[in-house]
């Protein structure tokens, strides 16, 4: 290594070599650029999952305290989001010092989203306190909750875009030996040599897939929270009647949920093109919903086998999209036709799963427009849901398929817009 360094300058310079060694030691403990962003995504997952758990506890009329487990999870998640976002900003400031002035004029898009999201998160706390002080208990849809949820959504999107941009950048850098940066400051040289082995490449590829799974599932959970917020009838209080119109709420759920399921899962596959990423994303969502909305209600425990059936169509589409036969054809036109058919089929199947994936909370939305409107008590949630499933789901098939296909089409459009050029 010493000879390599010295040969770069064509002479033996012990002082420069010492500077290089110190720089290497310092770089070895520098923050991995992916870690702060994945901390943000994990914090988002914890916050959103805890919010879902808190809704379940409210429905079960369980005593609520400031330090109840769902609240503790929510606060911890927000702290993680704040910490990861600040680390990301700090890393960007440090790395930008090594860039030319043009790269320092504006923050990249993902970081701007993170910072705006953080401002909204910080603002939501005092706003929520003031709202409770003035009006007592609030419902699911209230200004403080809306600010908090939108802040979490922006943070989840920012973390995802940041991971995508950095993954693509370092993916290109891993393909060759690269001398990253050479700077002359006070007669000292900082030289970073990057030489990646095949094992390192495989490890990085596995990590990048895991990062995509975590970050895109975080977007899924938070976006679902927004849809629930404007469709569930949990927002009326003594001072405000924020419950959405039942027909409008049903329409929002019918169009947005299948679109979101299809868009998220197809995007997870489209970005990585690896079998297992789509399935893992779906399974994490299923697990979180199972733990936060089904298990807390002992009356819903017998429905767990039914809910786990959601894994089947998700894995089936993952297998179908990943079949090698879809990439082998003697005719380019035939290959394109096969791809289009599979993509449409993926949108149809994934869109149709929404009514089962969002059990049991979706029961409350569609009960409001059911011909047999009745109170959805915890003990009868399952029976009401299956009644609605028989009554209404056949009427939602066509719209679910259309929304699912639209989700795939939008995913194809967005992923085609050179994600590696995100700034």
N, C-alpha and C positions, 0 to 999 in steps of 0.2 A: 504493500500500500504506500509505503514511504517513497519507493522509487517511482510509482505511478504518479504520485503528487508532484514529485520533483521534476519528472519528465514533462509535466504540463507547462512548466515555466522554463525548461531548458537549463536549469541550474540547481545547485544544492543550496537551499535556503532554510537553515534550521529554525529561524524565527517564524518563517511562514509555515513550516511544518507544524510547529507547536500551536500556532493559531488555528491551523486546520484541525488538529486533534481536539482542541478545546471546543471548536465549533461543532465537531461531530458528537462530542459528549453532550453538548447542550441540545443539539437537534434530537438526540435519542430520547430526551424527556419532553420534547415539545408535544403539544396537544395534537392528537390525531384529528384532522378536520371533520371526520365523520362522527366522532364521539359526541360533541356538543349537540349536533342535530338529532342524533338518535336519542339523546336524553330528552330533548324537546318532545319527540314523538312518544316516548314512553310516558312522559308526564301528561301529555294529552290523553293517552289511553287510560291512565289512572284517573284523571279528572273526569272524563266522560263516563267511564264505567262506574265511578262512585256516584255521579249524578243519576245514572239509571238505577242504581241500587237505592239511592235516596227516594226516588219516585216510588219504588216498590214498597219501601217502608212507610211512606205516606199512605199508600193504598191499603196497607195492612193495619193502619192506625197505630203504629208502634210509637212509643214515647220518643220524642226528639230532643236531643241536647246538642250544645255547640260542639262537643267532642264525641259525638256518636261516630261509629266506624265509617259510615259513608261520608260524613263531613270531614273526618280526619284524612280519608283517602283523597277527597277533593282538594283539601288544603295542601296536602303533600304533593299532589300532581301539579298544582299551580306553582309551588316552589321549584319543582323540577323544570317546569317550562321556563320560569324566570332564569334559573341558573343556566340551563342549556342555551337560552337565547343570549344571555350576557357573555357566555363563553364563546359563542359563535361570533358575536360582534368583536370581541377582543381578538380572536384569531384572525378575523378579517382585517382589523386595523394593523396587526403585527405583520401579516403577510403582504398587505398593500404597501408597506414601506419598502419592500423589495421590488415593487412594480414601477412601471413608468407612470408619469403624472396623469396620463389619460385614463388609466385604470383606477385612479383615486378620486376622480371627479364626482362620481355618484356611487351609491350603494347598489349592490346587485338586487334584483327583484326579490329573491327569496329572503334576503336580510331585511329589506323594507317591510315585507309582509310580517316578518317576525317582530320587528320593532313596533309596528302599528298594533299588532295583536297584543303585545306586552302592555302598551299604553292602555288599551281597552281593558285588559285584565286588572291592571292596577286601579283604573277608574271604577271598575265594577264594585270593588269592596266598599268604598265610602258611599257610593250611590245606593248600594243595597242596604247599608246601615241607615242612611237617611230615609229610604223608602219604608223600611220596617218601623222606624221611629214615627213617621208621619201617618202610616196607614195600617200598621200591624202586619199580620200575615199576608204574604203575597202568593199568587198562583204561579203555575208553570210559565205562562207567558206574561212577563212584566219587563219594564225597561231595564232594571239591573240584570235580570237573567238574560235578556236579549244581548246586552253589551258583553256579558261574560261569555256567552256561547259564541258570539261572532268573533270575539278575541281568540277563543280556543280554536275556532275553525281557521282563522288566518294563520295562527301559529302552526297548525297541522299542515296546511298547504305550503307555508314557507319552508318548514323542515323537509317536506317531501321534495320540493323543487331544489332545495339546496343539496340534498343527497343525490338527486339525479344529476345535477350539474357537476358536482365533484366526482361522482362515480364515473361519469363519462370522460372527464378530464384526466383522472388518474388511470382510467382504463387505457386511454391512448398513450399515456406516459409509460405504462407497464410493458408495452410492446417492444421497447428498445432500451438500450443503455443510454442514460440521459445525464448530461451535466447541467443541473438545474440553474444555479445562480452563482455568479461570480461578482463580488463587489469589492471595491478598494476603499477601505476606510482606515485612516491613520496607519497606513502601511501594513495593514493586516488584510488577509484574503479569507473570504468565506466561500468554501467550495463544497457543494453537495453532489455526491455521486450516487446515482440510482442504478442499481443493477438487479433486476428481478429474476428470480429463478422460476422454473415451471411450477414448483410446489407453491411458491408465493402467489403466483397467478391463480392457481386453483383455490387457494385459501381466500384470496381477495374476491374471487367470483362468488364463493359461498357466502362471504360476509355481505357483499353487495345485494345478493338475493334476500338475505335476512333483513337488511336495512329497508329494502323495498316493501317487504311483507309488513313490517312493523309500521312504517310511515304511511303506507296507503290504507292500512286498516284503521289507523288513527283518523285519517280523513273520513273514512266510511262511518265510523262511530259518531264523530262530531256532526257530520252532515245529517246523519239520521236524527240526531238530537234537535237540529233546526226544524226538520220536517215534523217530528213529534210535537215540538213546541207550538207549531201553528195548526196542528190537526187534532191533538188530544183535548178533551173537554175538562181540563184541570185548571182553568185560569180565572174562574169567577170568584170574586171576593165581596166583602161587604161594601167596599168603596168602588170597585170597578168590575165590569162584566166583560172580561177579555176572551171568554170562550169563543172560538171561531164558529161561524155559521156551519151547521152540520153537513149540509150539502157541499159547501166549499171545502170543508175539512176532508170529506170523503174523496172529493175530486183531487185534492192535493196529494193525499196518500196514494190514490190509485195511479196517478201519473208519475209522481216523484220517487216513490220507493222502488218500483221495478226499474226505472231509469237508473237510479243510483246503484242498485245491486249489479246490474249489467255493466255499467260504466266502470265501476271500481274493479270488479273481478276481471273484466276483459283487459283493462289497462294494466293490471298487475302481470298478466301474461304477455301482453304486447310489448311492454318495456323490457322484460327479461327473456322472453321466448324460451322459458325453461319449465319443464313439467314439475309440478309440485308447488310452485309459487302461488298460483291461483287457488289451489286446494288449501294450502296453508292459510292464506288470507281469509278464506271462507270459514275454515275451522276455528280460527281465532275469534272471528265475529260470533260464531255459534257458541263457542265456549263462554265468551263474555256475557252474551245475552242469557245463556243458561244459568250462569252463576248469579247474575244481578237481578233477573226478573222472574225466573222460574223456581229456583231452589229456595228463595226466601219465603215462598208461599207453599206450605206443605200440601195444600190441596192440588197443586200443579205437578207435584213430583211424579205421579203416575203418567204424565204426558211426556216425560223425558224421552222414552223410546220413539214416540211420534216426532218429537222435535229433532232428534238426531238423524232422522231420515233425510233431513236437508243436505247431509253430506253427500248423498248419492248423486243428485244431479250436478253438484259442483265438481266432484271428482270426474264424473262422466264427461263434462265439457272440457276439463283440464286434459284428459286423455285424448279427446277428439282433436283439440287444437294442437296437441303436441305430436300427433301421429307423423312419423317420418314420410309415410306415403303421400302426405299432402304436399310435400316439397319435391317429389319426384314425378316428373311427367315428361313425355316426349313432345308435348305441345304446350307452348306458353299460354295460349288461350284456354286450354283445358285446365291448366294449373290455376289460372286466375278464377275460373268458374268454380273449381273445387273450393278455393279459399273463400269466395263470396258465399257459397252455400253454407260452409262451416261457420262463418262469421254470423250469418243470419240465424242459423240454428242456435248458436251460442246465445245470441240476444234473446231469442224466443224462450229458451229453457231457463236462462238466468232470470229473465223478467217474470216468468211464471212462479218463481220460488218466493216472491216477496211476501205473499200472504202467510206462508208458513215460517219464513225467517223472522218476521217481526211479531210472531206470537210471543207473549200474550197481550202486549200493550195495544196492538192494533185492534183488539176486541173492542176497546172503549171507543175508538173512532167510528167503526162501522156499526156498532150498536146504536149510535145516534141516528142513523139513517135506515135502520132495520125496520121491517114491518112489525116486529115483535120487540119494541123498545122496552127495556127493563133495567133495573139497577144491577150494575156489574159488581156484585160483592165478591170478595176473594174466594169464597167457597163455591161459587157458581160460574167463575170465569171460564173454566174449561168447557162446561156444557153450553154456555152462550156462544163461545167461539165456534164450536163444532156445528152449532145450529146456523150461525152466520156463514160458515164455510159451505154448508149445503145450499143455503138460500142465495148467497150473493156471489160466491167465487165464480160460478159458471158465467155470470154476467160481466165479470172482470177479465175474462181470458183474453179477449181480443185487444183490449186497451193495454193489458199487461205485456202482451207480445209486442205490440207496436212500440211501447215505451222502452222495452228491452232492446229491440232492434235500434231504436234511436240512440240508446246508451252506447252501443257498439259503434255506431256511425260517428258519434261525437268523439269517442275514444280514438278511433282511427284518425280523425281529423287533427286532434290535438297532438297525438304522439308523432304524427308525421311532420310537425312543425319544428323539427330540429331542436329537441330538448337540450342538446349539448351546447346550444348557443344562448341558454338562459343567462341573463345578467341582472 
